[in-house]
Amino acid sequence: MGEGMDRVRVSILGATGLVGQWMIKLLANHPFIEIVGLSASPGKVGRKYGDVVHWFIPGDIPEYVKDMALVSTDPADHKAADVVLSALPNDVAWPTESKLANAGLNVVSNASPERMNPRIPLINPEVNWEHLNILRDLKGNWMVKNPNCTAAIISMPLKPIQDLIGTLHIVTLQSVSGAGYLGLSYLAIDGNVIPFIKGEEEKIDIEINKMLGKQLVDHYDPWGKPIYVTATRVPVKYGHTAVIHAILNRNADANQVIERLRRFKSLPQEKELPTAPREPIKVLDRVDAPQPARDLDPMAVSVGRVTIRDNVLRLVVIGDNLVRGAAGITILTIETMKTLGIL
Ligand SMILES: N[C@@H](CC=O)C(=O)O
């Protein structure tokens, strides 16, 4: 699989959406990942990216993509790519992704369908990069999925303390950008809290259990911990928050937990991968931290309010839903696969 390859050529599906835009921004000047194709919906094929995109994220449209002509999602249009990155919306992703996979292309996808497929690794690189090793046994092409944005953010502080946890109770406060650029009307969310996000609670439970479990070639053994989730939408633009209460299975001290969170480093940090945050978990001492408006980091998660009382650990975590939770995790997965020699 790509032995001796210096550069990784990628194409992006859904390149004009919020996650696609972040992928393009993060890949500007990347040391070894190069964009060779951008695709968007059929009506835009053949037009220049810069003429079509409604650029919404911070900064300008990077020069290097402005004149690129958009291609279709047909496998023939992605033959030059070593990996196709899918930033397609969940409701349309699978038919396209499976068509590309059946044509022999490698896919890393941010979309939810097939995340729980026992043969498809679900990867948050710092949390479970080892799960990628099953791809070494495959003869042909492969597919890798990103977790749901909230599962990506929450799994990070759980990883270094996973042995202490018995049961989890989680309430999320998820920003409006998680629903996409056109996801929620201003009238629905301004001055409001919506205590329901379709499918989200189940995804957080089963995806965290998959990532913190063991991945074998043809099945995975889940972590096996009960996770009770209430997911809410709040009038915040960027950054998802989760309030976590963990019933511990043994005595622990809050300072020990903080120490484990602060010291946590994984393969992406050891290999100094370009998109890896130096400190993946920032523990903030401020009494009112973490806040999405003040403490959001693109790739690290920020943790505060760490206490233990009656054997119940409480912590609050925030993370960038579009970068750590989507575009950034995709790129870090590619970097991790390259450093492992899988790509
Ligand atoms: N489903 C999430 C988006 C991240 O995957 C949300 O609705 O916020």
Ligand as a Chemical Component Dictionary entry (heavy atoms), coordinates in Angstrom:
data_LIG
# 
_chem_comp.id                   LIG 
_chem_comp.type                 NON-POLYMER 
_chem_comp.pdbx_formal_charge   0 
_chem_comp.three_letter_code    LIG 
# 
loop_
_chem_comp_atom.comp_id 
_chem_comp_atom.atom_id 
_chem_comp_atom.alt_atom_id 
_chem_comp_atom.type_symbol 
_chem_comp_atom.charge 
_chem_comp_atom.model_Cartn_x 
_chem_comp_atom.model_Cartn_y 
_chem_comp_atom.model_Cartn_z 
_chem_comp_atom.pdbx_ordinal 
LIG N1 N1 N 0 -23.945 15.488 14.820 1 
LIG C1 C1 C 0 -23.193 16.574 15.319 2 
LIG C2 C2 C 0 -22.180 17.018 14.321 3 
LIG C3 C3 C 0 -20.951 16.248 14.474 4 
LIG O1 O1 O 0 -20.747 15.165 13.965 5 
LIG C4 C4 C 0 -24.069 17.745 15.680 6 
LIG O2 O2 O 0 -25.247 17.695 15.291 7 
LIG O3 O3 O 0 -23.593 18.649 16.344 8 
# 
loop_
_chem_comp_bond.comp_id 
_chem_comp_bond.atom_id_1 
_chem_comp_bond.atom_id_2 
_chem_comp_bond.value_order 
_chem_comp_bond.pdbx_ordinal 
LIG N1 C1 SING 1 
LIG C1 C2 SING 2 
LIG C1 C4 SING 3 
LIG C2 C3 SING 4 
LIG C3 O1 DOUB 5 
LIG C4 O2 DOUB 6 
LIG C4 O3 SING 7 
# 
